[in-house]
């Protein structure tokens, strides 16, 4: 499944207003967020979160973080 099709599937879920895929370094890979959302701001925050979670995961000896999912109101 390509990235655009993946987001279409996610966005088809009742209550989902938008979605995006972001690389661990903060690059927006694909975006379907509403126009009121700044994808660059979100991607920067997500990149920082990924780095922090990865560090803590290694500290807990849980290995390298592969991916994470965030859901908000």
ROSE-4610 file (N, C-alpha, C; in Angstrom, 1 decimal, always signed):
// ROSE-4610
residu = [X/X/X/X/X/X/X/X/X/X/X/X/X/X/X/X/X/X/X/X/X/X/X/X/X/X/X/X/X/X/X/X/X/X/X/X/X/X/X/X/X/X/X/X/X/X/X/X/X/X/X/X/X/X/X/X/X/X/X/X/X/X/X/X/X/X/X/X/X/X/X/X/X/X/X/X/X/X/X/X/X/X/X/X/X/X/X/X/X/X/X/X/X/X/X/X/X/X/X/X/X/X/X/X/X/X/X/X/X/X/X/X/X/X/X/X/X/X/X/X/X/X/X/X/X/X/X/X/X/X/X/X/X/X/X/X/X/X/X/X/X/X/X/X/X/X/X/X/X/X/X/X/X/X/X/X/X/X/X/X/X/X/X/X/X/X/X/X/X/X/X/X/X/X/X/X/X/X/X/X/X/X/X/X/X/X/X/X/X/X/X/X/X/X/X/X/X/X/X/X/X/X/X/X/X/X/X/X/X/X/X/X/X/X/X/X/X/X/X]
num = [1/1/1/2/2/2/3/3/3/4/4/4/5/5/5/6/6/6/7/7/7/8/8/8/9/9/9/10/10/10/11/11/11/12/12/12/13/13/13/14/14/14/15/15/15/16/16/16/17/17/17/18/18/18/19/19/19/20/20/20/21/21/21/22/22/22/23/23/23/24/24/24/25/25/25/26/26/26/27/27/27/28/28/28/29/29/29/30/30/30/31/31/31/32/32/32/33/33/33/34/34/34/35/35/35/36/36/36/37/37/37/38/38/38/39/39/39/40/40/40/41/41/41/42/42/42/43/43/43/44/44/44/45/45/45/46/46/46/47/47/47/48/48/48/49/49/49/50/50/50/51/51/51/52/52/52/53/53/53/54/54/54/55/55/55/56/56/56/57/57/57/58/58/58/59/59/59/60/60/60/61/61/61/62/62/62/63/63/63/64/64/64/65/65/65/66/66/66/67/67/67/68/68/68/69/69/69/70/70/70/71/71/71/72/72/72/73/73/73]
x = [+0.9/+0.0/+0.9/+0.6/+1.4/+1.0/+1.8/+1.6/+0.3/-0.1/-1.3/-2.5/-2.5/-3.6/-3.7/-2.6/-2.6/-3.3/-3.0/-3.6/-5.1/-5.5/-6.9/-7.6/-7.0/-7.6/-7.8/-6.7/-6.8/-7.9/-7.9/-8.9/-10.3/-10.5/-11.8/-12.4/-11.6/-12.1/-12.9/-14.1/-15.0/-14.2/-14.3/-13.7/-12.3/-11.7/-10.3/-10.5/-9.8/-9.9/-8.7/-7.7/-6.5/-5.4/-4.4/-3.2/-2.0/-0.9/+0.4/+1.4/+2.4/+3.5/+4.7/+5.6/+6.7/+7.9/+9.1/+10.3/+10.8/+11.7/+12.2/+13.0/+13.5/+14.2/+13.3/+12.0/+11.0/+10.6/+10.9/+10.5/+9.1/+8.2/+6.8/+6.9/+6.5/+6.5/+5.2/+4.1/+2.8/+1.8/+1.0/+0.2/-1.3/-2.2/-3.6/-4.3/-3.6/-4.1/-4.9/-5.9/-6.7/-5.8/-6.2/-5.5/-5.1/-5.9/-5.7/-4.5/-3.9/-2.8/-1.5/-0.5/+0.8/+1.6/+1.7/+2.4/+3.9/+4.5/+5.9/+6.1/+5.2/+5.3/+5.0/+4.0/+3.7/+4.9/+5.4/+6.5/+7.8/+8.0/+9.1/+8.9/+7.7/+7.3/+7.4/+6.9/+7.0/+8.4/+9.2/+10.6/+11.3/+11.0/+11.6/+11.1/+9.8/+9.2/+9.8/+10.0/+10.6/+11.9/+12.7/+14.1/+14.1/+13.2/+13.1/+12.6/+11.6/+11.1/+12.2/+12.9/+13.9/+15.0/+15.5/+16.5/+16.0/+14.7/+14.2/+14.0/+13.6/+13.4/+14.8/+15.8/+17.2/+17.6/+17.3/+17.6/+16.9/+15.7/+15.0/+15.3/+16.3/+16.8/+15.6/+14.9/+13.8/+14.1/+15.3/+15.7/+15.4/+15.7/+15.5/+14.0/+13.5/+12.2/+12.0/+11.0/+10.7/+9.6/+8.6/+7.5/+6.6/+5.9/+4.9/+3.7/+2.6/+1.4/+0.8/+0.3/-0.3/-1.7/-2.6/-4.0/-4.4/-5.0/-5.4/-6.9/-7.5/-8.9/-9.1]
y = [-1.2/+0.0/+1.2/+2.2/+3.4/+4.4/+5.4/+6.3/+7.0/+7.5/+8.2/+7.4/+6.1/+5.2/+4.9/+4.8/+4.5/+5.7/+6.9/+8.0/+8.1/+7.8/+7.7/+6.7/+5.5/+4.5/+5.0/+5.6/+6.2/+7.3/+8.1/+9.2/+8.8/+7.6/+7.0/+6.5/+6.4/+6.0/+7.1/+6.8/+7.7/+8.5/+9.8/+10.7/+11.3/+10.6/+11.1/+12.3/+13.4/+14.6/+14.8/+14.1/+14.3/+13.4/+13.2/+12.3/+12.7/+12.3/+12.5/+11.5/+11.3/+10.5/+11.4/+11.2/+12.0/+11.1/+11.4/+10.7/+11.0/+10.2/+10.5/+11.7/+12.3/+13.5/+14.7/+14.5/+15.6/+16.0/+15.2/+15.4/+14.9/+15.8/+15.4/+14.5/+13.3/+12.3/+12.4/+12.5/+12.7/+13.3/+14.2/+15.0/+15.1/+14.9/+15.1/+15.8/+16.6/+17.4/+18.5/+19.0/+20.2/+21.4/+22.3/+23.5/+24.4/+24.2/+25.0/+24.5/+23.4/+22.8/+23.0/+23.5/+23.7/+22.4/+21.7/+20.4/+20.5/+21.6/+21.8/+21.9/+22.6/+22.7/+21.3/+20.6/+19.3/+18.3/+18.3/+17.4/+17.7/+19.0/+19.3/+18.8/+18.9/+18.4/+16.9/+16.2/+14.8/+14.2/+14.9/+14.5/+14.6/+15.6/+15.8/+14.7/+14.4/+13.3/+12.0/+11.7/+10.4/+10.3/+11.3/+11.2/+11.0/+11.7/+11.5/+10.1/+9.6/+8.3/+7.2/+7.4/+6.5/+6.4/+7.5/+7.6/+6.8/+7.1/+6.5/+5.0/+4.6/+3.2/+2.4/+3.0/+2.4/+2.4/+3.4/+3.4/+2.3/+2.0/+0.9/-0.5/-0.5/-1.7/-2.4/-1.6/-2.1/-2.0/-1.7/-1.6/-0.3/-0.3/+1.0/+1.1/+2.4/+2.7/+2.6/+1.9/+1.8/+2.8/+2.9/+3.9/+4.2/+5.3/+5.5/+6.3/+6.2/+6.7/+7.7/+8.8/+9.8/+10.1/+10.1/+10.4/+11.5/+12.5/+13.6/+13.9/+14.8/+15.1/+15.9]
z = [+0.0/+0.0/+0.0/-0.9/-0.9/+0.2/+0.5/+1.6/+1.5/+0.3/+0.1/+0.4/-0.1/+0.2/+1.7/+2.4/+3.8/+4.5/+4.2/+4.8/+4.5/+3.3/+2.9/+3.8/+4.0/+4.9/+6.3/+6.8/+8.2/+8.3/+7.3/+7.3/+7.1/+6.6/+6.5/+7.8/+8.8/+10.1/+10.8/+11.3/+11.9/+13.0/+12.9/+13.9/+13.5/+12.5/+12.1/+11.2/+11.6/+10.8/+9.9/+10.1/+9.3/+9.8/+8.9/+9.4/+8.6/+9.0/+8.3/+8.7/+7.8/+8.1/+8.1/+9.1/+9.3/+9.5/+8.9/+9.1/+10.5/+11.0/+12.4/+12.5/+11.3/+11.3/+11.1/+11.0/+10.9/+9.5/+8.5/+7.2/+7.0/+6.5/+6.2/+4.9/+5.1/+4.0/+3.2/+3.9/+3.3/+4.3/+3.9/+4.8/+4.3/+5.2/+4.8/+6.0/+6.7/+7.8/+7.3/+8.1/+7.7/+7.4/+6.6/+6.3/+7.5/+8.6/+9.8/+10.6/+10.2/+10.9/+10.1/+10.8/+10.2/+10.3/+9.1/+9.1/+9.5/+9.2/+9.6/+11.1/+11.8/+13.2/+13.8/+13.4/+13.9/+13.7/+12.5/+12.2/+13.1/+13.4/+14.3/+15.7/+16.2/+17.5/+17.5/+16.5/+16.4/+16.3/+15.6/+15.5/+16.9/+17.6/+19.0/+19.9/+19.8/+20.6/+20.3/+19.0/+18.6/+19.2/+19.1/+19.6/+21.1/+21.9/+23.3/+23.7/+23.0/+23.3/+22.9/+21.9/+21.5/+22.6/+23.1/+24.1/+25.4/+25.8/+27.0/+26.8/+25.6/+25.2/+25.4/+24.9/+25.0/+26.5/+27.2/+28.7/+29.4/+29.0/+29.6/+29.0/+28.1/+27.5/+26.7/+26.0/+25.2/+23.7/+23.3/+22.0/+21.3/+20.0/+19.2/+18.8/+19.0/+18.6/+17.1/+16.7/+15.2/+14.8/+15.5/+15.1/+16.4/+16.3/+17.3/+16.7/+17.4/+17.0/+18.0/+17.5/+18.4/+18.0/+19.0/+18.7/+19.7/+19.2/+20.1/+19.9/+20.7/+20.6/+19.3]
